């Protein structure tokens, strides 16, 4: 079985892993309450999706 002949440096290892970063989820603005929400999902703050109320939100 093949073994590495020399130790891999930190810069080589780091440049190989440079694309491992996580991407933030995209958010869109709710047209009803203008709060950020995930696309294609009901708004967690007002409960609306595509101008229809799909979740009942308790008023505080």
Secondary structure, 3 states (H helix, E strand, C coil): CCCCCCCCCHHHHHHHCCCCCCCCCCEEECCCCCCEEECCCCCCCCCEECCEECCCCCCC
